[in-house]
């Protein structure tokens, strides 16, 4: 970095705020929060003068409520990732792919019990769909016409981080249970996912594979199952990359999420898993990704 001249730097982009201290000395700096801002908040709050780029709308809203300048900056793909028209006619692998690492729900519950808050939080964490909904329920974030009534102090922050793990773990188990009920076998890839096998033996569990190999599996899969409760209103990388490759997504979106994804017809609810996907849906989705969801498009919007 010492060999870089400040006049040669238009802006700096820091993943999850890493090296912000150095980046700010070069001028304009962005922190790209690929993790929920809540989880990197203590680090971000050490700095001023940067703008936070968020991969989910609710992350942007959360940061702004804490007076952190933020804007939407969804996941995207490179132009090289866009499927050719010819490749859309190639046969798929038959896998219904569920990329998900194992999260220990019982361990998160134990820590909440040790904090003395499990009995109060249990009805909430089993009902909400994301950490933002939890923060609204406990009054840290505004909820409709109700203003925030609690501060995100250190104690609540620690509780919230454990609750986030519990919520995400529960969501993954519900996916496995739901597809078992549908009699649909998932191919689950990720860190320690074989720990799900005893409770949900219906599915096939595979060791974690290198990221490049996972991208190839997504491109070749018949469907990719999307579940990411920490990214409610987002175009997650586990969605945008398969869609760019012509692989349809299974995602039980709510009405607001469906409105956000309406330009991507190859996103289907899970009850469509046994239906044939029209080629036109896949083509239209690939065209939309190529037009509006490349990194070049994101960068152009950022610089304008």
C-alpha positions in Angstrom: 0.0 0.0 0.0 2.9 2.4 0.6 3.8 2.2 -3.1 0.3 3.4 -4.1 -0.2 7.1 -4.8 -3.3 8.7 -3.4 -3.9 10.5 -6.7 -4.2 7.0 -8.4 -7.0 5.8 -6.1 -10.6 6.7 -7.1 -12.1 4.8 -4.1 -11.4 1.8 -1.9 -13.7 -1.2 -1.3 -13.2 -3.0 2.0 -14.9 -6.4 2.4 -16.7 -6.4 5.8 -14.8 -3.2 6.6 -11.4 -4.8 6.6 -8.5 -2.3 6.3 -10.8 0.6 6.6 -8.3 2.5 8.6 -5.8 2.4 5.7 -8.5 2.9 3.0 -9.7 6.1 4.6 -6.3 7.6 4.2 -6.6 7.3 0.4 -10.0 9.2 0.3 -13.4 7.7 -0.6 -13.9 4.4 1.0 -16.7 1.8 0.9 -17.2 -1.1 3.3 -19.0 -4.0 1.5 -20.9 -5.9 4.1 -21.3 -9.4 2.8 -22.2 -10.4 6.3 -25.1 -8.9 8.2 -24.0 -5.5 9.5 -25.0 -6.5 13.0 -22.2 -9.1 13.1 -19.5 -6.6 12.2 -21.0 -3.6 14.0 -18.3 -3.2 16.7 -15.7 -3.0 13.9 -17.7 -0.6 11.8 -18.4 1.8 14.7 -14.7 2.5 15.1 -14.6 4.5 11.9 -16.2 7.5 10.3 -16.2 8.8 6.7 -17.0 5.6 4.8 -20.2 4.4 3.2 -21.6 0.9 3.8 -22.6 -1.2 0.8 -25.3 -3.7 1.8 -26.3 -6.9 0.0 -29.8 -6.8 1.5 -32.4 -4.0 1.8 -33.0 -4.7 5.5 -29.2 -4.4 6.2 -29.3 -1.0 4.6 -32.2 0.1 6.8 -30.5 -1.3 9.9 -27.3 0.6 9.2 -29.2 3.9 8.5 -31.1 3.6 11.7 -27.7 3.5 13.5 -26.6 6.6 11.5 -24.2 4.7 9.3 -24.4 5.9 5.7 -25.5 2.9 3.7 -26.9 1.9 0.3 -28.1 -1.2 -1.4 -25.4 -3.1 -3.3 -26.7 -6.6 -4.1 -24.7 -9.6 -5.1 -24.0 -9.9 -8.8 -22.0 -11.9 -11.3 -19.2 -11.2 -13.8 -20.1 -11.1 -17.5 -18.1 -14.3 -17.9 -20.6 -16.1 -15.7 -23.6 -15.5 -17.9 -24.8 -18.7 -19.6 -24.8 -18.8 -23.4 -28.0 -19.4 -25.3 -26.7 -22.8 -26.4 -25.8 -23.9 -22.9 -29.3 -23.5 -21.7 -30.3 -26.6 -23.8 -27.7 -28.8 -22.1 -28.9 -31.5 -19.7 -28.8 -30.8 -16.0 -27.4 -33.2 -13.3 -30.7 -34.0 -11.7 -29.5 -32.8 -8.3 -31.7 -30.6 -6.2 -28.8 -28.7 -4.5 -29.0 -27.3 -1.0 -25.8 -25.4 -0.2 -25.7 -25.0 3.6 -23.2 -25.4 6.4 -24.3 -27.0 9.7 -25.3 -24.7 12.5 -25.6 -26.1 16.0 -29.0 -25.0 17.2 -28.7 -26.7 20.5 -25.4 -24.9 21.3 -27.0 -21.5 20.5 -30.0 -22.4 22.7 -27.6 -23.4 25.5 -25.8 -20.1 25.4 -29.1 -18.2 25.5 -30.0 -20.3 28.5 -26.7 -19.4 30.2 -27.5 -15.7 29.5 -30.8 -16.2 31.3 -33.0 -15.1 28.4 -34.0 -18.3 26.7 -37.5 -18.6 28.3 -38.3 -15.0 27.3 -36.9 -15.4 23.8 -38.1 -18.9 22.9 -41.5 -17.8 21.6 -39.9 -15.1 19.5 -36.9 -16.9 18.0 -39.1 -19.8 16.9 -41.6 -17.4 15.2 -39.5 -14.8 13.5 -37.9 -15.3 10.1 -34.8 -13.2 10.5 -32.7 -11.3 13.0 -34.2 -8.0 11.9 -37.7 -9.3 12.9 -36.2 -10.2 16.3 -34.8 -6.8 16.7 -38.2 -5.3 15.9 -39.9 -7.7 18.3 -37.6 -6.7 21.2 -37.8 -3.0 20.4 -34.3 -2.3 19.1 -35.6 -1.5 15.7 -38.8 0.4 14.9 -41.8 -1.8 14.1 -44.4 -0.2 11.9 -45.7 2.9 13.7 -43.9 1.8 16.9 -40.6 3.6 17.5 -37.5 1.8 18.8 -37.7 1.6 22.6 -34.4 -0.2 23.5 -30.8 0.5 22.8 -28.4 -2.0 21.1 -26.1 -2.2 24.1 -23.3 -4.8 24.6 -25.6 -7.2 26.5 -28.3 -7.1 23.8 -25.7 -7.3 21.1 -24.3 -10.6 22.5 -27.8 -12.0 22.9 -28.8 -11.0 19.4 -25.7 -12.7 17.9 -26.6 -16.1 19.6 -30.3 -15.6 18.6 -29.2 -15.1 15.0 -27.4 -18.4 15.0 -30.5 -20.1 16.5 -32.8 -18.6 13.9 -30.6 -19.6 11.0 -30.1 -23.1 12.3 -33.9 -23.6 12.8 -34.6 -22.3 9.3 -32.2 -24.9 7.8 -33.8 -27.7 9.7 -37.2 -26.6 8.6 -36.0 -26.8 4.9 -34.8 -30.3 5.4 -38.1 -31.3 7.1 -40.2 -29.6 4.5 -38.6 -31.4 1.6 -38.8 -34.7 3.5 -42.5 -34.1 3.7 -42.6 -33.4 0.0 -40.8 -36.7 -0.7 -38.0 -34.7 -2.5 -34.4 -35.7 -1.9 -32.0 -32.8 -1.5 -28.2 -33.1 -2.2 -26.9 -31.1 0.8 -23.3 -29.7 0.5 -21.5 -27.8 3.2 -19.4 -27.8 6.3 -20.4 -30.5 8.8 -23.8 -31.1 7.1 -23.6 -34.9 7.9 -24.5 -33.9 11.4 -28.1 -33.4 10.0 -28.2 -37.0 8.8 -29.5 -38.6 12.0 -32.5 -36.2 12.3 -33.2 -35.9 8.6 -32.0 -39.2 7.0 -34.1 -38.8 3.8 -31.6 -36.5 2.1 -28.0 -37.1 0.7 -25.2 -35.3 2.6 -21.9 -34.4 1.1 -18.6 -33.0 2.4 -17.8 -29.4 1.9 -16.3 -28.7 -1.6 -14.1 -25.9 -2.8 -16.0 -22.7 -3.8 -15.1 -23.1 -7.4 -16.5 -26.7 -7.4 -19.7 -25.5 -5.7 -20.3 -22.9 -8.4 -19.9 -25.7 -11.0 -22.4 -27.8 -9.2 -24.9 -24.9 -9.0 -24.5 -24.4 -12.7 -25.2 -28.1 -13.4 -28.0 -28.7 -10.9 -31.6 -29.1 -11.8 -32.6 -26.7 -9.0 -30.8 -24.8 -6.2 -32.7 -24.5 -2.9 -32.4 -21.0 -1.4 -32.7 -20.3 2.3 -31.0 -17.4 3.9 -33.0 -15.8 6.8 -30.3 -13.2 7.4 -30.8 -11.8 3.9 -34.6 -11.4 3.5 -34.7 -8.8 0.8 -31.6 -9.5 -1.2 -30.3 -11.1 -4.4 -28.0 -13.5 -2.6 -25.0 -15.0 -4.4 -26.7 -18.5 -4.0 -29.5 -17.1 -6.1 -27.8 -14.9 -8.7 -25.1 -17.3 -9.8 -27.3 -20.3 -10.5 -29.8 -18.0 -12.2 -27.1 -16.6 -14.4 -26.2 -20.1 -15.4 -29.8 -21.0 -16.3 -30.4 -23.0 -13.1 -33.8 -22.4 -11.5 -34.1 -21.5 -7.8 -36.6 -23.0 -5.3 -37.5 -20.3 -2.8 -40.7 -19.9 -0.8 -40.8 -16.1 -1.0 -43.4 -13.9 0.7 -45.4 -11.4 -1.2 -42.9 -8.6 -0.8 -40.0 -10.8 -1.8 -41.9 -12.0 -4.9 -42.4 -8.4 -5.9 -38.7 -7.8 -5.6 -37.9 -10.9 -7.7 -40.6 -10.4 -10.3 -38.1 -9.8 -13.1 -36.6 -13.3 -12.5 -39.2 -15.9 -13.6 -36.9 -18.8 -12.9 -37.4 -18.4 -9.2 -40.1 -20.9 -8.1 -41.9 -21.9 -4.8 -40.9 -25.3 -3.5 -44.2 -26.9 -4.6 -43.1 -26.4 -8.2 -40.1 -28.7 -7.8 -41.6 -31.6 -9.8 -42.7 -29.4 -12.7 -40.8 -28.8 -15.9 -39.2 -25.3 -16.0 -40.1 -23.6 -19.3 -36.9 -22.7 -21.3 -38.4 -19.2 -21.8 -38.3 -18.6 -18.1 -34.7 -19.5 -17.9 -33.8 -17.4 -20.9 -35.7 -14.4 -19.6 -34.0 -14.7 -16.2 -30.5 -14.9 -17.8 -31.2 -11.9 -19.9 -32.3 -9.9 -16.8 -29.2 -10.9 -14.9 -27.0 -9.9 -17.8 -28.7 -6.5 -18.1 -29.0 -5.5 -14.5 -27.2 -7.8 -12.2 -23.5 -7.9 -13.2 -20.7 -6.4 -11.2 -20.1 -3.9 -14.1 -23.7 -2.7 -13.6 -23.3 -2.4 -9.9 -20.1 -0.5 -10.3 -21.6 1.9 -12.9 -24.5 2.7 -10.5 -22.0 3.3 -7.7 -19.9 5.7 -9.7 -22.8 7.7 -11.1 
